[in-house]
Amino acid sequence: MSQEPTVVLGAGCAGLAAAWRLQSRGRRVVLIEAEDHAGGLAGGIRIRGNVYEYGPHIFHTTDPQILSDIKGLMGADLLPYRRTIQIKFLGNYFQFPLSMTEVVFKLPPATVLRAAASFVYCFVAGALRKPEVETSETLLRRCYGEVLYRIFFKNYITRVWGIPPSEFSPAFARERIPRFDLLEIWDKIKTLARQRLGGLAQGIRTSGYVEKVEGDLYTTRQGFSMITQRMAERFTEKKGELLLNTAVKKILREGGRVTGVVVESDGRERTLACEAVISTLPINEAALSLSPELGPEAVSAASALRFRAIVFVGIKVRRARVLRASFMYFREHSFNRITDLGYFGFKIEPAGSTLLVAEVSCDPKDRLWTDEEMVKRAVVADLVREDILAQEEIEEMHVFRAKHAQPMYTMGYEKALSTLLGVFSEFSNFETAGRQGRFQYVNTHVAMKMGYEAADRLLAKTFDRIERQDAPHA
Ligand SMILES: Cc1cc2nc3c(=O)[nH]c(=O)nc-3n(C[C@H](O)[C@H](O)[C@H](O)COP(=O)(O)OP(=O)(O)OC[C@H]3O[C@@H](n4cnc5c(N)ncnc54)[C@H](O)[C@@H]3O)c2cc1C
């Protein structure tokens, strides 16, 4: 067997799954993680006996292999979960995803009439004439009509994402915005017709790689982090090497072959030689960390891809449940989503308490990202104003952050992404996988699947060479 290990960068769902797969095929694997724990976005922050999640996360999948692997790993610790979501618009609470019936009955009758007229107008006009440049704004207008677009999407998207829908590629609206039932049916008819006529959807392949909640929902008594924790334990039990608190600084290459990874831990840099690499780091950061540097086209593509950050404010409250649903969305507050872990069957200390997690979308340049006291004050003021809790009920507050929470499908991102994926596909011993690694809104089970697939591609690419090197010389 080759002396050098295969190095996997990032110990989130994708990296853990890739490491598992490589291990199961007999490869020596080193898994590198910048944080002090594995799990990435699906890991949790442990504070005074409680686990605060980035989100929090629910496990679900329709993929039989991922389901069976996670059920095998977790056994009876995997608990069924029922999700409830409410969204507040114009002083009313709506179920989520929005249903046509609720919109009709809860909005003022005059608005409903205007919305219906503009819906029909935009729908028909859109079918007759396509816009010169399709953006998320033109797509949403066509799907919902001007009135509903303005009420439900325009300002909300601008606030949560920092830019208006007109600056987003149509892929953003297609993948991120849940549809009315009627529009789902219309979409299915169109897809069926396109298949019959032999037409193909344009753009980057996203089939199977779209963030959708399908299949039964699961959690554990310590949230999703118990799953990623156990994946990491299984990896190290099988002699995998997990380097925590270790940040990737450079990926060394000779032409189209990766030769090593420069990492930093405890303020010291060192180089790990490697047989091959799977990266789950943000694709643009991986591209920019290659040394020698890639050509100007790849560097400019890497600089064009953006991520939206989220600051999470975890709040412990001495009440079993605080919110009216497990997830609640707001348009006018500092946080766009807040979750009550009391609905998840989590073990929360002390008994009778719950944990709330508020999500504040921002940019790392914003003050909300850097100023902990400011973000805490903003969240508490909104909770009090919304009559969700009183300041005196708060027992603890903690702030934690995800810099690369959401890939941003801005106009033209497809070209930048396909340039980088094209560059990486030319490498003989390198693969990129995961939500950040392939710049796609995917859920944990798809990130895991991407990890498996990247390992399979890498093994197929490197197998012949490694086996030939390993064979005894005649
Ligand atoms: C708010 C929110 C809620 C979500 N809710 C759900 C849900 O309920 N269910 C669901 O299935 N999915 C959910 N998702 C999606 C899910 O989080 C992701 O699909 C999944 O966690 C992605 O895994 P990954 O391994 O691709 O990336 P990540 O989890 O981001 O892992 C990448 C890892 O790389 C490490 N890393 C980055 N840079 C470096 C470096 N330079 N050196 C070393 N290590 C580095 C990071 O620390 C991280 O651990 C949610 C996402 C968000 C943002």
The ligand as an ORCA input file, in Angstrom:
! r2SCAN-3c Opt
* xyz 0 1
  C     -29.067     27.445      9.199
  C     -28.986     26.119      8.494
  C     -29.904     25.123      8.801
  C     -29.842     23.881      8.160
  N     -30.742     22.906      8.489
  C     -30.633     21.672      7.943
  C     -31.522     20.616      8.359
  O     -32.386     20.795      9.206
  N     -31.342     19.393      7.798
  C     -30.369     19.138      6.869
  O     -30.262     17.993      6.407
  N     -29.522     20.124      6.462
  C     -29.635     21.380      6.969
  N     -28.757     22.374      6.581
  C     -27.724     22.068      5.571
  C     -26.515     21.341      6.219
  O     -25.989     22.138      7.258
  C     -25.406     21.116      5.201
  O     -25.903     20.503      4.048
  C     -24.279     20.217      5.709
  O     -23.998     20.409      7.060
  C     -23.069     20.510      4.854
  O     -21.994     19.675      5.207
  P     -20.577     19.894      4.525
  O     -19.672     18.880      5.087
  O     -20.747     19.964      3.068
  O     -20.126     21.380      4.969
  P     -19.761     21.949      6.415
  O     -20.667     21.411      7.431
  O     -19.659     23.414      6.280
  O     -18.305     21.337      6.684
  C     -17.126     21.938      6.199
  C     -16.073     21.791      7.293
  O     -14.836     22.326      6.810
  C     -14.204     23.007      7.879
  N     -13.275     23.989      7.311
  C     -13.565     25.091      6.568
  N     -12.434     25.735      6.236
  C     -11.408     25.032      6.764
  C      -9.993     25.159      6.736
  N      -9.374     26.179      6.100
  N      -9.234     24.232      7.382
  C      -9.817     23.178      8.015
  N     -11.158     22.995      8.067
  C     -11.932     23.899      7.452
  C     -15.356     23.668      8.619
  O     -14.992     24.014      9.936
  C     -16.417     22.571      8.560
  O     -16.339     21.712      9.665
  C     -28.834     23.641      7.180
  C     -27.900     24.645      6.878
  C     -27.976     25.875      7.513
  C     -26.982     26.950      7.180
*
